Amino acid sequence: MGSNEVAGLIAIAMSLIGFVTVWIKVGHDKGRTEELISTLKEELKESKSNIAEIKTKTHSLELRFTEFMGEIRAKFDFIKEAVSDLKPKGGNRAAKK
């Protein structure tokens, strides 16, 4: 075997090693990408669940706030009516002076 043949065989061997390495790297990257996509899908699912829960809680708070404001308005109206129905004591004396 001549040095040219040995150099050719080394070049072929290095090319095959490089080719196999690239395919291993591609397979590894594909596996990591699929794992990342799976993780992101799970996180998205959890986020959607959290968003739905937050919407439910927000709606509940809105309802409770509306009820609370209704109660305050009713109490305020009652106080207004009670105050307007009050008659001043000793009003005649105050009016005469």
N, C-alpha and C positions, 0 to 999 in steps of 0.2 A: 504494500500500500504506500502510495506516495503522500507527500505532505498536502497536496491539493485534495486528494480523496479524504484524508483525515479532516481537513478544514471543512470540506463539504459535509461530511457526516456530523461534525460538531455544529455546523450551521443548521442542518436539518434537525438535530436533537434540540438545539436551543429554540428553534421555531416551534417544534412540537411542545416543548415545555412551556413556552410563552403562550401558545394557543390553549393548552390545558389550563394554565393559570388564569387566563382571561375568562374561560368558561366557568371555572370555579368561582372567580370573583363575580361574574354575572349572576350565577346561581345564588351565591351568598347575598348579593345586593337585592335580588328578587325576593328572597326569603325575608330579609329585613324590611323591604318595602311592603310586602304583604302583611307582616306583623304590625308595622306602623299604621297601615290602612285599617287593620282590624281594631287596633287600639283607638284610633281616631273615631271609628264608627261607634265604639262603646261609649266614648266620651260624649259624642254627639247625642246618643240615645239618652245618657244621663242628663245632659244639658236640656234636652227637650222635656224630660220629666220634671226637672227643676223649674223650667219656665212655666209649665202647666201648673205646678204646685204654687208658684208665686202668683200666677193669674188668679187662681182660686182664692188664695189668701187675700189678695188685693180686692177682689170682688166682695169677699166677706167683710173686710174692713170698710169698704164703701157702704155696704148695707148697714153695718153697725153705726157708722158716722151719720148716715141719713136718719136712722131711728133716733139717735142721740139728739140731733138737731131738731127733730120733730118734737121730742120731749121738752127740750129747752124752749121752743117756740110756744108750746102749750102752757108751760109754766109761766112764761113771760106774759102771755095773753091773760092768764088767770090773775097775775099780779096787777096788770094794767086795769082789769075790770074791778078788782078789789079796791085799788087805790081810787078809781073814779067813783066808786060807790060810797066811799067814806065821806061823812059829812063833818065839817069842822065843828069841834066842840066850842061852845061859847061864841059861835059865829055872830050872833046878834050884838054882843058886847064889842067884839072887834070891829064890826061894821059901824057901830055908833061912835066910836072914838075916832 
